[in-house]
Amino acid sequence: MAVINRIAGFAEEMAAWRRHLHAHPELGFECHETAAYVVERLREFGINGIETGIATSGVVAVIEGQGEGPTIGLRADMDALPIDETTGAIWASETPGVMHACGHDGHTTMLLGAAKYLAETRNFKGRVALIFQPAEEGPGGGRVMVEEGILDRYDISEVYALHTLPGVEAGGFFTCPGPIMAAVDTFHIDIQGCGGHGAYPQDTRDPVVAAVGMVQAIQTIVSRNHYTLDELVVSVTQIHTGSAENIVPDTAYINGTIRSFDKDVQQMVWARLREIVEGQATSYGVSAELRIDQGYPATVNDPGRVTFAAEVARDVAGEAPVVTDRSREMGAEDFSYMLNERPGAYLFLGQGDAAGLHHPGFDFNDAVAPVGASFFARLVERAQPVA
């Protein structure tokens, strides 16, 4: 791995940062201790342009380069997941029921490593804005940071982010132009029937049968209403109804997820859901209400920035692969809100053999942290070179 020598020199220090963060995970917007730790490190590096409390606990720190130039944004997420850890590591979570199972401790560490190097060298024009974001796993800290104006306030012209990826070669980079992560929406269907005795169904308006009909019809959206090559997932994940074998209930509830990349496909799914719910409710003599919670939009990479980021990745990956035609993911990511406002790129960084993301046995591979930090640093130096 052709990491920057200076960054390789403080790799053990980075591992110590990461393990501290791993042992002290926080959820959602409440990443206050994590943010305080980040700010303490930034001040040690001589970085004074720091804003805190964005999106509750987010941090933006600015490093001034040499002379006038644009501002490039680098983002790392800080929050953990509500999972009981099973790694058995010395640095395992000290907070019951909470752990870094998605590598955000590593993401924060890689950005801190880049910050340390860039603050020492300042071998770039313009500025770099370091974005430490809460609540990627939950309500969408990326959206809130954008709404609170960080992109405009710091005049950020383009944005980049890394995400660790287990199961592929350590230190390799994997990305693609255009959509790389899906939009995610959640649907809820509340069915109101009329219950009664299970022995006399003719006296009821059965919400169970209506729910089954709706679920069966929902399966046809993917199989019959969209073009096969447009990736789409519509999954029913919950059905709740009934209380006993001899009672027809009054109500039923259906819940599920929609994953899509194209806005027209997304709108088609919403329309078909409305038609199915209304039509099935009428046919079974019940009433039904559909609610759709629109979640993160699709994460869409700028093709030109992907080409540039891949060139930088090849500088630091050494013998590890740099893949620019990776298949897109049905998972979702709130970095999408930043990419909706500014061109940029989102890349995966290979973790090597490890437990999967969101698994209680997952632990970030400290050996790849200098690779990610070198990528961020070289990205800034090549995007905004000093004449």
C-alpha atoms as a printed R data frame, in Angstrom:
    type eleno elety resid chain resno       x       y       z
1   ATOM     1    CA   MET     A     1   0.000   0.000   0.000
2   ATOM     2    CA   ALA     A     2   1.627   3.255  -1.167
3   ATOM     3    CA   VAL     A     3   0.525   5.377   1.765
4   ATOM     4    CA   ILE     A     4   2.083   8.734   2.519
5   ATOM     5    CA   ASN     A     5   5.194   8.172   4.623
6   ATOM     6    CA   ARG     A     6   4.282  10.792   7.201
7   ATOM     7    CA   ILE     A     7   0.846   9.236   7.694
8   ATOM     8    CA   ALA     A     8   2.356   5.760   7.924
9   ATOM     9    CA   GLY     A     9   4.570   7.191  10.647
10  ATOM    10    CA   PHE     A    10   1.663   7.911  12.945
11  ATOM    11    CA   ALA     A    11  -0.380   4.798  12.107
12  ATOM    12    CA   GLU     A    12  -0.174   3.552  15.705
13  ATOM    13    CA   GLU     A    13  -1.489   6.875  16.936
14  ATOM    14    CA   MET     A    14  -4.414   6.556  14.508
15  ATOM    15    CA   ALA     A    15  -5.128   3.061  15.816
16  ATOM    16    CA   ALA     A    16  -5.268   4.463  19.348
17  ATOM    17    CA   TRP     A    17  -7.763   7.147  18.262
18  ATOM    18    CA   ARG     A    18  -9.909   4.565  16.516
19  ATOM    19    CA   ARG     A    19  -9.937   2.183  19.463
20  ATOM    20    CA   HIS     A    20 -10.892   4.983  21.842
21  ATOM    21    CA   LEU     A    21 -13.806   5.893  19.573
22  ATOM    22    CA   HIS     A    22 -14.781   2.227  19.273
23  ATOM    23    CA   ALA     A    23 -14.904   1.844  23.039
24  ATOM    24    CA   HIS     A    24 -17.114   4.928  23.446
25  ATOM    25    CA   PRO     A    25 -19.850   4.719  20.779
26  ATOM    26    CA   GLU     A    26 -22.807   7.097  20.589
27  ATOM    27    CA   LEU     A    27 -26.085   6.979  18.693
28  ATOM    28    CA   GLY     A    28 -27.816   9.298  16.258
29  ATOM    29    CA   PHE     A    29 -27.452  13.015  16.793
30  ATOM    30    CA   GLU     A    30 -26.102  12.572  20.349
31  ATOM    31    CA   CYS     A    31 -22.430  12.185  19.421
32  ATOM    32    CA   HIS     A    32 -21.243  14.794  21.925
33  ATOM    33    CA   GLU     A    33 -18.321  12.882  23.468
34  ATOM    34    CA   THR     A    34 -17.176  11.765  20.035
35  ATOM    35    CA   ALA     A    35 -17.313  15.351  18.777
36  ATOM    36    CA   ALA     A    36 -15.377  16.582  21.827
37  ATOM    37    CA   TYR     A    37 -12.685  13.967  21.183
38  ATOM    38    CA   VAL     A    38 -12.489  15.015  17.526
39  ATOM    39    CA   VAL     A    39 -12.186  18.702  18.462
40  ATOM    40    CA   GLU     A    40  -9.469  17.915  21.010
41  ATOM    41    CA   ARG     A    41  -7.417  16.150  18.325
42  ATOM    42    CA   LEU     A    42  -7.994  18.946  15.794
43  ATOM    43    CA   ARG     A    43  -6.769  21.569  18.237
44  ATOM    44    CA   GLU     A    44  -3.676  19.445  18.909
45  ATOM    45    CA   PHE     A    45  -2.997  19.591  15.154
46  ATOM    46    CA   GLY     A    46  -3.104  23.398  15.258
47  ATOM    47    CA   ILE     A    47  -6.498  23.720  13.589
48  ATOM    48    CA   ASN     A    48  -8.466  26.609  15.085
49  ATOM    49    CA   GLY     A    49 -11.245  27.243  12.570
50  ATOM    50    CA   ILE     A    50 -13.706  24.836  14.183
51  ATOM    51    CA   GLU     A    51 -17.499  25.068  14.372
52  ATOM    52    CA   THR     A    52 -19.357  22.693  16.701
53  ATOM    53    CA   GLY     A    53 -22.995  21.916  17.455
54  ATOM    54    CA   ILE     A    54 -24.069  21.580  13.817
55  ATOM    55    CA   ALA     A    55 -26.967  19.135  13.531
56  ATOM    56    CA   THR     A    56 -26.725  18.886  17.363
57  ATOM    57    CA   SER     A    57 -23.221  17.395  17.577
58  ATOM    58    CA   GLY     A    58 -21.618  17.766  14.161
59  ATOM    59    CA   VAL     A    59 -18.278  19.470  13.597
60  ATOM    60    CA   VAL     A    60 -16.801  21.373  10.665
61  ATOM    61    CA   ALA     A    61 -13.116  22.311  10.790
62  ATOM    62    CA   VAL     A    62 -11.301  24.367   8.155
63  ATOM    63    CA   ILE     A    63  -7.622  24.104   7.231
64  ATOM    64    CA   GLU     A    64  -6.265  27.052   5.252
65  ATOM    65    CA   GLY     A    65  -3.905  26.216   2.417
66  ATOM    66    CA   GLN     A    66  -1.444  28.406   0.549
67  ATOM    67    CA   GLY     A    67  -3.155  31.245  -1.285
68  ATOM    68    CA   GLU     A    68  -6.558  31.696  -2.803
69  ATOM    69    CA   GLY     A    69  -8.529  28.743  -4.090
70  ATOM    70    CA   PRO     A    70 -11.729  26.721  -3.698
71  ATOM    71    CA   THR     A    71 -12.856  24.758  -0.663
72  ATOM    72    CA   ILE     A    72 -13.028  20.969  -0.901
73  ATOM    73    CA   GLY     A    73 -15.211  19.072   1.569
74  ATOM    74    CA   LEU     A    74 -14.266  15.737   3.149
75  ATOM    75    CA   ARG     A    75 -16.919  13.957   5.208
76  ATOM    76    CA   ALA     A    76 -16.795  11.271   7.916
77  ATOM    77    CA   ASP     A    77 -19.769   9.947   9.881
78  ATOM    78    CA   MET     A    78 -19.431   9.474  13.655
79  ATOM    79    CA   ASP     A    79 -22.474   7.568  14.972
80  ATOM    80    CA   ALA     A    80 -22.765   3.936  16.043
81  ATOM    81    CA   LEU     A    81 -25.540   1.318  16.034
82  ATOM    82    CA   PRO     A    82 -27.850  -0.144  18.723
83  ATOM    83    CA   ILE     A    83 -26.148  -3.577  18.759
84  ATOM    84    CA   ASP     A    84 -24.550  -5.638  21.548
85  ATOM    85    CA   GLU     A    85 -20.905  -6.196  20.579
86  ATOM    86    CA   THR     A    86 -19.433  -9.722  20.450
87  ATOM    87    CA   THR     A    87 -15.873  -9.037  19.201
88  ATOM    88    CA   GLY     A    88 -14.213  -9.626  22.572
89  ATOM    89    CA   ALA     A    89 -11.635  -6.961  21.677
90  ATOM    90    CA   ILE     A    90  -9.809  -5.123  24.456
91  ATOM    91    CA   TRP     A    91 -11.264  -1.926  22.994
92  ATOM    92    CA   ALA     A    92 -14.806  -3.320  22.725
93  ATOM    93    CA   SER     A    93 -17.727  -1.009  23.418
94  ATOM    94    CA   GLU     A    94 -18.096   0.072  27.031
95  ATOM    95    CA   THR     A    95 -21.700   1.122  26.384
96  ATOM    96    CA   PRO     A    96 -24.151  -1.805  26.633
97  ATOM    97    CA   GLY     A    97 -26.290  -2.221  23.540
98  ATOM    98    CA   VAL     A    98 -24.295   0.232  21.423
99  ATOM    99    CA   MET     A    99 -21.317  -0.468  19.137
100 ATOM   100    CA   HIS     A   100 -19.483   0.729  16.044
101 ATOM   101    CA   ALA     A   101 -20.662  -2.041  13.731
102 ATOM   102    CA   CYS     A   102 -20.421  -0.011  10.515
103 ATOM   103    CA   GLY     A   103 -16.905   1.384  10.690
104 ATOM   104    CA   HIS     A   104 -17.764   4.994  11.501
105 ATOM   105    CA   ASP     A   105 -15.027   4.958  14.145
106 ATOM   106    CA   GLY     A   106 -12.628   4.164  11.302
107 ATOM   107    CA   HIS     A   107 -14.109   6.813   9.013
108 ATOM   108    CA   THR     A   108 -13.613   9.462  11.698
109 ATOM   109    CA   THR     A   109 -10.078   8.241  12.325
110 ATOM   110    CA   MET     A   110  -9.132   8.371   8.635
111 ATOM   111    CA   LEU     A   111 -10.335  11.960   8.366
112 ATOM   112    CA   LEU     A   112  -8.445  12.874  11.535
113 ATOM   113    CA   GLY     A   113  -5.309  11.304  10.048
114 ATOM   114    CA   ALA     A   114  -5.704  13.367   6.895
115 ATOM   115    CA   ALA     A   115  -6.310  16.461   9.037
116 ATOM   116    CA   LYS     A   116  -3.087  15.936  10.981
117 ATOM   117    CA   TYR     A   117  -1.060  15.634   7.788
118 ATOM   118    CA   LEU     A   118  -2.748  18.511   5.937
119 ATOM   119    CA   ALA     A   119  -2.425  20.834   8.933
120 ATOM   120    CA   GLU     A   120   1.321  20.105   9.038
121 ATOM   121    CA   THR     A   121   2.049  20.429   5.321
122 ATOM   122    CA   ARG     A   122  -0.641  22.771   3.901
123 ATOM   123    CA   ASN     A   123   0.624  21.847   0.449
124 ATOM   124    CA   PHE     A   124  -2.550  22.946  -1.312
125 ATOM   125    CA   LYS     A   125  -4.386  26.070  -2.400
126 ATOM   126    CA   GLY     A   126  -7.643  27.293  -0.962
127 ATOM   127    CA   ARG     A   127  -9.157  25.446   1.954
128 ATOM   128    CA   VAL     A   128 -10.296  22.011   3.067
129 ATOM   129    CA   ALA     A   129 -13.447  21.645   5.158
130 ATOM   130    CA   LEU     A   130 -13.451  18.574   7.408
131 ATOM   131    CA   ILE     A   131 -17.046  17.465   8.002
132 ATOM   132    CA   PHE     A   132 -17.643  15.194  11.012
133 ATOM   133    CA   GLN     A   133 -21.295  14.204  10.819
134 ATOM   134    CA   PRO     A   134 -23.668  12.565  13.329
135 ATOM   135    CA   ALA     A   135 -26.765  10.449  12.649
136 ATOM   136    CA   GLU     A   136 -25.955   8.704   9.376
137 ATOM   137    CA   GLU     A   137 -27.581   5.529  10.698
138 ATOM   138    CA   GLY     A   138 -30.723   7.271  11.850
139 ATOM   139    CA   PRO     A   139 -32.647  10.436  11.070
140 ATOM   140    CA   GLY     A   140 -30.120  11.775   8.563
141 ATOM   141    CA   GLY     A   141 -27.468  14.051   9.963
142 ATOM   142    CA   GLY     A   142 -26.225  14.752   6.447
143 ATOM   143    CA   ARG     A   143 -29.574  16.289   5.544
144 ATOM   144    CA   VAL     A   144 -29.594  18.455   8.668
145 ATOM   145    CA   MET     A   145 -26.030  19.669   8.130
146 ATOM   146    CA   VAL     A   146 -26.955  20.689   4.581
147 ATOM   147    CA   GLU     A   147 -30.152  22.388   5.803
148 ATOM   148    CA   GLU     A   148 -28.104  24.258   8.405
149 ATOM   149    CA   GLY     A   149 -26.044  25.684   5.571
150 ATOM   150    CA   ILE     A   150 -22.553  24.228   5.880
151 ATOM   151    CA   LEU     A   151 -22.025  23.900   2.126
152 ATOM   152    CA   ASP     A   152 -22.844  27.547   1.510
153 ATOM   153    CA   ARG     A   153 -21.328  28.918   4.716
154 ATOM   154    CA   TYR     A   154 -17.949  27.368   3.943
155 ATOM   155    CA   ASP     A   155 -18.287  27.807   0.166
156 ATOM   156    CA   ILE     A   156 -17.648  24.095  -0.390
157 ATOM   157    CA   SER     A   157 -17.345  23.356  -4.109
158 ATOM   158    CA   GLU     A   158 -17.137  19.534  -4.082
159 ATOM   159    CA   VAL     A   159 -17.430  16.741  -1.507
160 ATOM   160    CA   TYR     A   160 -15.972  13.267  -0.983
161 ATOM   161    CA   ALA     A   161 -16.488  10.400   1.451
162 ATOM   162    CA   LEU     A   162 -15.178   6.890   2.126
163 ATOM   163    CA   HIS     A   163 -16.957   3.876   3.601
164 ATOM   164    CA   THR     A   164 -15.227   0.714   4.768
165 ATOM   165    CA   LEU     A   165 -16.229  -2.521   3.036
166 ATOM   166    CA   PRO     A   166 -15.524  -5.970   4.531
167 ATOM   167    CA   GLY     A   167 -15.104  -9.035   2.376
168 ATOM   168    CA   VAL     A   168 -12.952  -7.415  -0.333
169 ATOM   169    CA   GLU     A   169  -9.200  -6.861  -0.561
170 ATOM   170    CA   ALA     A   170  -7.843  -4.643   2.185
171 ATOM   171    CA   GLY     A   171  -6.800  -1.238   0.894
172 ATOM   172    CA   GLY     A   172  -8.637  -1.535  -2.410
173 ATOM   173    CA   PHE     A   173 -11.045   1.143  -3.626
174 ATOM   174    CA   PHE     A   174 -14.442   0.391  -5.161
175 ATOM   175    CA   THR     A   175 -16.849   2.864  -6.735
176 ATOM   176    CA   CYS     A   176 -18.842   3.692  -9.867
177 ATOM   177    CA   PRO     A   177 -20.135   6.769 -11.699
178 ATOM   178    CA   GLY     A   178 -23.775   7.730 -11.265
179 ATOM   179    CA   PRO     A   179 -25.965   6.077  -8.628
180 ATOM   180    CA   ILE     A   180 -23.968   3.951  -6.173
181 ATOM   181    CA   MET     A   181 -26.466   3.637  -3.282
182 ATOM   182    CA   ALA     A   182 -30.251   3.445  -3.449
183 ATOM   183    CA   ALA     A   183 -32.977   5.778  -2.311
184 ATOM   184    CA   VAL     A   184 -34.918   4.303   0.597
185 ATOM   185    CA   ASP     A   185 -38.606   4.850   1.389
186 ATOM   186    CA   THR     A   186 -40.791   3.178   4.004
187 ATOM   187    CA   PHE     A   187 -44.466   2.417   3.499
188 ATOM   188    CA   HIS     A   188 -47.138   1.844   6.145
189 ATOM   189    CA   ILE     A   189 -50.646   0.528   5.464
190 ATOM   190    CA   ASP     A   190 -53.292   0.705   8.204
191 ATOM   191    CA   ILE     A   191 -56.377  -1.388   7.445
192 ATOM   192    CA   GLN     A   192 -59.670  -0.849   9.282
193 ATOM   193    CA   GLY     A   193 -62.226  -3.643   9.056
194 ATOM   194    CA   CYS     A   194 -64.944  -4.912  11.364
195 ATOM   195    CA   GLY     A   195 -64.082  -7.800  13.639
196 ATOM   196    CA   GLY     A   196 -66.174 -10.538  15.144
197 ATOM   197    CA   HIS     A   197 -66.351 -14.224  15.957
198 ATOM   198    CA   GLY     A   198 -64.152 -16.465  13.828
199 ATOM   199    CA   ALA     A   199 -67.035 -18.889  13.458
200 ATOM   200    CA   TYR     A   200 -69.214 -16.233  11.783
201 ATOM   201    CA   PRO     A   201 -66.984 -14.480   9.228
202 ATOM   202    CA   GLN     A   202 -70.058 -13.418   7.219
203 ATOM   203    CA   ASP     A   203 -70.757 -10.878   9.954
204 ATOM   204    CA   THR     A   204 -67.306  -9.289   9.676
205 ATOM   205    CA   ARG     A   205 -65.229  -7.252   7.223
206 ATOM   206    CA   ASP     A   206 -62.019  -9.185   7.567
207 ATOM   207    CA   PRO     A   207 -58.812  -7.064   7.516
208 ATOM   208    CA   VAL     A   208 -56.650 -10.200   7.490
209 ATOM   209    CA   VAL     A   209 -57.883 -11.288   4.066
210 ATOM   210    CA   ALA     A   210 -57.534  -7.717   2.815
211 ATOM   211    CA   ALA     A   211 -53.947  -7.567   4.090
212 ATOM   212    CA   VAL     A   212 -53.080 -10.825   2.349
213 ATOM   213    CA   GLY     A   213 -54.590  -9.517  -0.892
214 ATOM   214    CA   MET     A   214 -52.603  -6.291  -0.657
215 ATOM   215    CA   VAL     A   215 -49.336  -8.098   0.006
216 ATOM   216    CA   GLN     A   216 -49.876 -10.406  -2.954
217 ATOM   217    CA   ALA     A   217 -50.659  -7.468  -5.230
218 ATOM   218    CA   ILE     A   218 -47.642  -5.487  -4.005
219 ATOM   219    CA   GLN     A   219 -45.408  -8.310  -5.271
220 ATOM   220    CA   THR     A   220 -46.502  -7.502  -8.834
221 ATOM   221    CA   ILE     A   221 -44.968  -4.008  -8.754
222 ATOM   222    CA   VAL     A   222 -41.460  -5.365  -9.300
223 ATOM   223    CA   SER     A   223 -42.480  -8.284 -11.502
224 ATOM   224    CA   ARG     A   224 -44.994  -6.479 -13.759
225 ATOM   225    CA   ASN     A   225 -44.756  -2.698 -13.468
226 ATOM   226    CA   HIS     A   226 -41.135  -1.824 -14.055
227 ATOM   227    CA   TYR     A   227 -38.419  -2.431 -16.629
228 ATOM   228    CA   THR     A   228 -36.396  -5.456 -15.607
229 ATOM   229    CA   LEU     A   229 -32.989  -3.743 -15.891
230 ATOM   230    CA   ASP     A   230 -33.981  -0.852 -13.608
231 ATOM   231    CA   GLU     A   231 -32.980  -2.133 -10.169
232 ATOM   232    CA   LEU     A   232 -35.855  -2.001  -7.720
233 ATOM   233    CA   VAL     A   233 -36.752  -3.661  -4.437
234 ATOM   234    CA   VAL     A   234 -40.191  -3.528  -2.808
235 ATOM   235    CA   SER     A   235 -40.240  -5.729   0.295
236 ATOM   236    CA   VAL     A   236 -43.092  -6.283   2.732
237 ATOM   237    CA   THR     A   237 -41.348  -6.815   6.067
238 ATOM   238    CA   GLN     A   238 -44.119  -6.685   8.665
239 ATOM   239    CA   ILE     A   239 -47.752  -7.762   8.985
240 ATOM   240    CA   HIS     A   240 -49.417  -7.321  12.378
241 ATOM   241    CA   THR     A   241 -52.977  -8.393  13.105
242 ATOM   242    CA   GLY     A   242 -55.114 -10.643  15.255
243 ATOM   243    CA   SER     A   243 -55.057 -11.852  18.854
244 ATOM   244    CA   ALA     A   244 -56.661 -15.325  18.985
245 ATOM   245    CA   GLU     A   245 -57.654 -18.212  16.750
246 ATOM   246    CA   ASN     A   246 -61.406 -17.588  17.071
247 ATOM   247    CA   ILE     A   247 -61.454 -13.786  16.653
248 ATOM   248    CA   VAL     A   248 -61.561 -11.881  13.376
249 ATOM   249    CA   PRO     A   249 -59.700  -8.667  14.264
250 ATOM   250    CA   ASP     A   250 -60.768  -5.113  13.532
251 ATOM   251    CA   THR     A   251 -57.451  -3.943  12.129
252 ATOM   252    CA   ALA     A   252 -54.287  -4.995  10.322
253 ATOM   253    CA   TYR     A   253 -50.985  -3.247   9.655
254 ATOM   254    CA   ILE     A   254 -48.521  -3.751   6.784
255 ATOM   255    CA   ASN     A   255 -45.034  -2.271   6.629
256 ATOM   256    CA   GLY     A   256 -42.212  -2.466   4.118
257 ATOM   257    CA   THR     A   257 -39.294  -0.849   2.310
258 ATOM   258    CA   ILE     A   258 -38.735   0.537  -1.194
259 ATOM   259    CA   ARG     A   259 -35.235   0.751  -2.691
260 ATOM   260    CA   SER     A   260 -34.756   2.527  -6.017
261 ATOM   261    CA   PHE     A   261 -32.252   4.601  -7.991
262 ATOM   262    CA   ASP     A   262 -34.410   6.503 -10.466
263 ATOM   263    CA   LYS     A   263 -36.957   9.159  -9.424
264 ATOM   264    CA   ASP     A   264 -39.432   8.071 -12.123
265 ATOM   265    CA   VAL     A   265 -39.274   4.487 -10.831
266 ATOM   266    CA   GLN     A   266 -39.756   5.769  -7.291
267 ATOM   267    CA   GLN     A   267 -42.832   7.782  -8.310
268 ATOM   268    CA   MET     A   268 -44.241   4.750 -10.158
269 ATOM   269    CA   VAL     A   269 -43.966   2.618  -7.015
270 ATOM   270    CA   TRP     A   270 -45.731   5.252  -4.917
271 ATOM   271    CA   ALA     A   271 -48.558   5.494  -7.458
272 ATOM   272    CA   ARG     A   272 -49.003   1.719  -7.709
273 ATOM   273    CA   LEU     A   273 -49.054   1.368  -3.937
274 ATOM   274    CA   ARG     A   274 -51.852   3.924  -3.729
275 ATOM   275    CA   GLU     A   275 -53.822   2.140  -6.466
276 ATOM   276    CA   ILE     A   276 -53.327  -1.292  -4.864
277 ATOM   277    CA   VAL     A   277 -54.290  -0.154  -1.376
278 ATOM   278    CA   GLU     A   278 -57.388   1.706  -2.567
279 ATOM   279    CA   GLY     A   279 -58.482  -1.057  -4.954
280 ATOM   280    CA   GLN     A   280 -57.957  -3.937  -2.551
281 ATOM   281    CA   ALA     A   281 -59.662  -2.074   0.276
282 ATOM   282    CA   THR     A   282 -62.719  -1.520  -1.908
283 ATOM   283    CA   SER     A   283 -62.815  -5.127  -3.075
284 ATOM   284    CA   TYR     A   284 -62.711  -6.462   0.497
285 ATOM   285    CA   GLY     A   285 -65.073  -3.902   1.985
286 ATOM   286    CA   VAL     A   286 -62.523  -2.355   4.375
287 ATOM   287    CA   SER     A   287 -60.924   1.064   4.612
288 ATOM   288    CA   ALA     A   288 -57.157   1.561   4.386
289 ATOM   289    CA   GLU     A   289 -54.662   4.374   4.730
290 ATOM   290    CA   LEU     A   290 -51.270   4.391   2.994
291 ATOM   291    CA   ARG     A   291 -48.383   6.446   4.409
292 ATOM   292    CA   ILE     A   292 -45.015   6.736   2.683
293 ATOM   293    CA   ASP     A   293 -42.047   8.072   4.628
294 ATOM   294    CA   GLN     A   294 -39.508   9.348   2.122
295 ATOM   295    CA   GLY     A   295 -36.027   8.494   3.353
296 ATOM   296    CA   TYR     A   296 -32.538   9.112   1.994
297 ATOM   297    CA   PRO     A   297 -32.376   9.877  -1.743
298 ATOM   298    CA   ALA     A   298 -30.115   7.896  -4.051
299 ATOM   299    CA   THR     A   299 -26.397   8.541  -3.630
300 ATOM   300    CA   VAL     A   300 -25.270   9.728  -7.061
301 ATOM   301    CA   ASN     A   301 -21.596  10.133  -7.924
302 ATOM   302    CA   ASP     A   302 -20.414  12.756 -10.389
303 ATOM   303    CA   PRO     A   303 -18.696  10.816 -13.226
304 ATOM   304    CA   GLY     A   304 -15.844  13.301 -13.579
305 ATOM   305    CA   ARG     A   305 -15.138  13.274  -9.851
306 ATOM   306    CA   VAL     A   306 -15.171   9.457  -9.859
307 ATOM   307    CA   THR     A   307 -12.492   9.460 -12.575
308 ATOM   308    CA   PHE     A   308 -10.405  11.929 -10.586
309 ATOM   309    CA   ALA     A   309 -10.894  10.095  -7.261
310 ATOM   310    CA   ALA     A   310  -9.880   6.813  -8.905
311 ATOM   311    CA   GLU     A   311  -6.637   8.403 -10.112
312 ATOM   312    CA   VAL     A   312  -5.902   9.521  -6.560
313 ATOM   313    CA   ALA     A   313  -6.815   6.082  -5.220
314 ATOM   314    CA   ARG     A   314  -4.298   4.447  -7.557
315 ATOM   315    CA   ASP     A   315  -1.612   6.680  -6.071
316 ATOM   316    CA   VAL     A   316  -2.169   5.264  -2.582
317 ATOM   317    CA   ALA     A   317  -3.557   1.756  -3.165
318 ATOM   318    CA   GLY     A   318  -0.248   0.178  -4.163
319 ATOM   319    CA   GLU     A   319  -0.949  -3.355  -5.362
320 ATOM   320    CA   ALA     A   320  -4.565  -3.306  -4.153
321 ATOM   321    CA   PRO     A   321  -7.278  -2.927  -6.801
322 ATOM   322    CA   VAL     A   322  -9.066   0.274  -7.779
323 ATOM   323    CA   VAL     A   323 -12.437  -0.658  -9.289
324 ATOM   324    CA   THR     A   324 -14.581   1.995 -10.982
325 ATOM   325    CA   ASP     A   325 -17.421  -0.183 -12.290
326 ATOM   326    CA   ARG     A   326 -18.590  -1.766  -9.055
327 ATOM   327    CA   SER     A   327 -22.236  -2.814  -8.936
328 ATOM   328    CA   ARG     A   328 -24.397  -0.312  -7.111
329 ATOM   329    CA   GLU     A   329 -25.817  -1.111  -3.685
330 ATOM   330    CA   MET     A   330 -29.414  -1.374  -2.468
331 ATOM   331    CA   GLY     A   331 -28.334   0.085   0.872
332 ATOM   332    CA   ALA     A   332 -28.811   3.803   1.497
333 ATOM   333    CA   GLU     A   333 -26.518   6.603   2.664
334 ATOM   334    CA   ASP     A   334 -27.233  10.166   3.778
335 ATOM   335    CA   PHE     A   335 -24.099  11.513   2.083
336 ATOM   336    CA   SER     A   336 -26.607  11.618  -0.766
337 ATOM   337    CA   TYR     A   337 -27.896  14.966   0.544
338 ATOM   338    CA   MET     A   338 -24.451  16.509   0.110
339 ATOM   339    CA   LEU     A   339 -24.031  14.996  -3.357
340 ATOM   340    CA   ASN     A   340 -27.443  16.416  -4.295
341 ATOM   341    CA   GLU     A   341 -26.024  19.894  -3.653
342 ATOM   342    CA   ARG     A   342 -22.396  19.537  -4.765
343 ATOM   343    CA   PRO     A   343 -20.515  17.297  -7.214
344 ATOM   344    CA   GLY     A   344 -18.321  14.672  -5.649
345 ATOM   345    CA   ALA     A   345 -17.770  10.972  -5.133
346 ATOM   346    CA   TYR     A   346 -18.410   8.229  -2.607
347 ATOM   347    CA   LEU     A   347 -16.016   5.277  -2.528
348 ATOM   348    CA   PHE     A   348 -15.750   2.027  -0.619
349 ATOM   349    CA   LEU     A   349 -12.406   1.091   0.970
350 ATOM   350    CA   GLY     A   350 -11.625  -2.612   1.263
351 ATOM   351    CA   GLN     A   351 -11.501  -3.976   4.805
352 ATOM   352    CA   GLY     A   352 -10.255  -7.509   4.075
353 ATOM   353    CA   ASP     A   353 -11.751 -10.614   5.658
354 ATOM   354    CA   ALA     A   354 -14.068  -9.538   8.461
355 ATOM   355    CA   ALA     A   355 -17.561  -9.846   9.810
356 ATOM   356    CA   GLY     A   356 -20.142  -7.994   7.744
357 ATOM   357    CA   LEU     A   357 -21.362  -4.477   8.358
358 ATOM   358    CA   HIS     A   358 -24.020  -4.163  11.089
359 ATOM   359    CA   HIS     A   359 -22.867  -7.487  12.544
360 ATOM   360    CA   PRO     A   360 -22.111  -7.720  16.295
361 ATOM   361    CA   GLY     A   361 -18.693  -9.202  15.482
362 ATOM   362    CA   PHE     A   362 -17.570  -6.407  13.161
363 ATOM   363    CA   ASP     A   363 -14.405  -4.438  13.943
364 ATOM   364    CA   PHE     A   364 -12.666  -1.916  11.693
365 ATOM   365    CA   ASN     A   365  -9.296  -3.000  10.263
366 ATOM   366    CA   ASP     A   366  -6.769  -0.474  11.612
367 ATOM   367    CA   ALA     A   367  -4.277  -1.438   8.878
368 ATOM   368    CA   VAL     A   368  -6.376   0.351   6.225
369 ATOM   369    CA   ALA     A   369  -6.760   3.622   8.147
370 ATOM   370    CA   PRO     A   370  -3.483   5.092   6.754
371 ATOM   371    CA   VAL     A   371  -4.681   4.206   3.246
372 ATOM   372    CA   GLY     A   372  -7.925   6.132   3.700
373 ATOM   373    CA   ALA     A   373  -6.140   9.059   5.337
374 ATOM   374    CA   SER     A   374  -3.607   9.149   2.479
375 ATOM   375    CA   PHE     A   375  -6.441   9.114  -0.044
376 ATOM   376    CA   PHE     A   376  -8.113  12.128   1.567
377 ATOM   377    CA   ALA     A   377  -4.812  14.017   1.794
378 ATOM   378    CA   ARG     A   378  -3.714  13.302  -1.775
379 ATOM   379    CA   LEU     A   379  -7.201  14.189  -3.008
380 ATOM   380    CA   VAL     A   380  -6.838  17.690  -1.591
381 ATOM   381    CA   GLU     A   381  -3.274  18.130  -2.855
382 ATOM   382    CA   ARG     A   382  -4.147  17.025  -6.382
383 ATOM   383    CA   ALA     A   383  -7.476  18.853  -6.582
384 ATOM   384    CA   GLN     A   384  -5.975  22.143  -5.400
385 ATOM   385    CA   PRO     A   385  -2.243  22.013  -6.191
386 ATOM   386    CA   VAL     A   386   0.119  24.793  -5.207
387 ATOM   387    CA   ALA     A   387   1.645  26.336  -8.345
